[in-house]
């Protein structure tokens, strides 16, 4: 049996106290009994809404190999007949185990942050590096104070490449996380007005993102978007953090990893890329100029960690957009097909514009329309009204025929739009959903985009329930 951790190594790493007869080792780590597999360790973390200790019995029933619990909670668990490791604080125990995982690893480690594109870039790195070695990467968007140590602790000892997403919506959030991860390459995809409600301006956001450079190992690299208006500030902050090597990506002529001639097609993109002076022709299986930018960051970081670039470049051709982040579905209407672009996971002004560009590039069928279904962009604070109104220009430029908008913040947009765009506004997703489902017809291209908290994924599910899709559309051959 190949263990993720032996029990003795876990006890030592966490400074824990064993109770009962511990198994020789565990096969994985879980913090959720709904997905726990037999033989895994269950960490009873206390979250904002739930306390994992309340699910200890469920973890035992699910076949947990052992349970990690807090000393203060032990009396309430006295009758539980399952091996335990007792620690002062369960989350801190997970952090210690994550740090131990990083210490034992010889993998090349890449950390990614940015206002937009960090999950897409992380998943693209997972995809292309899997063509050249054993990859461990953050699940979903596990990028916060529990997601990062959990991802570290789950990293197998024989990993070749580790890819970690690190997020934030306040200053001083990235700093402690990146010091656990200790990357060889730290990427900032782009600084944009996301979480602007928590910051004075974009420079403050850039400064908070630049905390990622403070964890870079000696001899490591900062990889920065050369097209970012805040590039000079980010470069300065990387140097102040002691990063020895700074590399850049983008369309700027001075970028180390640069896009040359680029063709943006409805279902994919093709570009000539210059990688540290070498010319490479690359096909990217996901469409959009923002994906081209992300692909340059992927190529650059893969080059910096010494990956086989021929295999990496070839793997980009089979890249597919993730659910909620540009995934495409061909929906079956009785009289034809509807194309659904699912961008429902999150939204800010930069990603909203990118999604509208995707819609513009898509080609409707005969008598089909471009339909945009847009919901509120959250966490924009006092800037919210203006930034929502500012969407009028990219909506018009995207050739949108029919627009559905929902959410309290979106109300200001309706009056800013030209009259030729047929617009329906409702305050809630529940009011908007039946209108969208009823309106679509064969040949339409429908793009759904909002911040996750607005719940526009319900509209995606409703469309897919009404018009069941085939497999998600992959890259064009």
CORTA-V689495 format. One record per run of one state. SS is the DSSP state (h for helix, s for strand, l for the rest). FROM is the first residue (numbers start at 1). LEN is the number of residues. Records with the same first field share a line. If there is no record, write none. Layout:
# CORTA-V689495
SS->FROM-LEN + FROM-LEN
This chain:
# CORTA-V689495
l->1-4 + 15-2 + 20-5 + 27-2 + 31-10 + 44-2 + 47-4 + 62-4 + 78-6 + 88-2 + 105-3 + 114-4 + 130-5 + 138-9 + 154-7 + 166-8 + 182-3 + 189-7 + 199-3 + 216-5 + 226-5 + 241-4 + 251-6 + 265-4 + 276-2 + 285-4 + 305-4 + 317-10 + 334-2 + 344-5 + 362-8 + 376-5 + 390-1 + 398-4 + 407-1 + 415-7 + 427-2 + 440-5 + 450-2 + 455-2 + 467-2 + 474-4
s->5-2 + 17-3 + 25-2 + 29-2 + 41-3 + 46-1 + 51-1 + 66-5 + 84-4 + 108-6 + 135-3 + 161-5 + 185-4 + 221-5 + 245-6 + 257-8 + 269-7 + 278-7 + 327-7 + 336-8 + 370-6 + 402-5 + 422-5 + 445-5 + 469-5
h->7-8 + 52-10 + 71-7 + 90-15 + 118-12 + 147-7 + 174-8 + 196-3 + 202-14 + 231-10 + 289-16 + 309-8 + 349-13 + 381-9 + 391-7 + 408-7 + 429-11 + 452-3 + 457-10
